[in-house]
Amino acid sequence: MFRRIVYSVWLFLCSLGLMSIPAASFADNAQMNQTLVQILAQLNAVLPLIDTAQRQQDKNTAVQFHFDAWTDPNGVVHQGLRQDITAIRKGIIDQINQAPLEPRTVQPLNQDFVDNTP
């Protein structure tokens, strides 16, 4: 059961990556933001599954899945699944809240800068 939940979370995160590939083909920001909000809803739905999987993990196994940040024997802190999803959510929220850039008008040059001498 535990492996199936972890596999489901992994599969979901991979599908999020695939959904981000055609982002350049969106017609406008409103359409893209709507899709990003749907992705946020899916990420929020995954969080209770992560809690369930963490409770189901056997504490006595040699290899532990890191749901939360952990420190290795060298003292280096690594992010866990929960921190990775939080970072993804933050990036999506930042993108949604980003003000759209207005195109600037470029002033034409007043002089001819092409040298016509032979």
N, C-alpha and C positions, 0 to 999 in steps of 0.2 A: 504494500500500500504506500509506504513511504517513498519508494523509488518511483512509483507511478506519479505521485504528486510532484516530486522534484522534476521528473521528466516533463510533466505538463507545464510547469513553470518555465523550464528551459525552452520548450517548444513555443510557448507564448512569447517569450522574449525574442526568440529568433524570428517569429512572424512579425513582431514590431519592427525589427531591423529591415525585413523585406518590404514592409509598408512604407518605410521612409525613402526607399529608392525612387519612386516616381513623384516625389514631392515637387520637383521642378515643373511638372506638368499640370499643376493646379491652375485653374483659371484666375483665381484671385485669392487674397489673404482670407477673406471671409469663409470661403470654401475650405481652405487649408485649416483654419482655426477650428472649424466645425469638426473636421476629422481628428485634429489634435485633442479636442475635448472628448471625443469618443475613445481615443487611446488612453487618456487620463482615467476615464471611467473604468476601462478594462484593468489598468494598473491598480486602481483602488479595489477592484474586485479580487485581485490576486493576493492582496495583503492578508486577508483571513486564511487563505490557503497556506501561505508561508507560516503563519502562526501554528496552524494545524500540523504541518509537516515538521516543524521544530519540536512540537510536543511529542510527536510520534518517533522521533529519532532515538535510536538506542544509544544510551550514554556510554556503553561499554565496548563499542566497536573501535577498531584500530584507526579507521579513517572516518573523520567527522566532517559533515557538510557544514560550512560556515554560513549560518544565516545572518550573523551579526559580525561586526568588525572583530578582528583577532590579531594578536601579536605573536609573531614567529619566534623561534629560539634566539634569533639575532637581534630582537628588539624592534623589528620593523612591523608597523601596523598595516594590516591589509583590510580592505573593505569587504564586507559580507554582502550577501544577496540583498538584504534589507537596505543597506546604504547605497548599493548600485541602483535599485529601483527608485529610491529617494532622489538620487542625482538625475536620473532620467526624468522623473516627474518635474523636478525643478527646471530642467532645461526646456521641457515642453511648456511649462507655465511662463517662463521667461519669453519664449517665442510668441506665445499667445498675447502677452501683455506688451510686446514690442510695438512701438508706434510705427506705422507704415512710413516709408521714406517717400517724400514727394519728389518728383523729377525736377531738376533744376534746368533753367533755360540758360543756354550758353550764348554769351555776347559774341556777335560776329567780329572778325578782325577788320580794322578800318584801313589797313594798308595792304599793298600787294607785296608779299615776301618771296615771290618767285623771281629768280634771276633769269631774265630773258636774253642776256648777252651771249653771243657765240663764243 
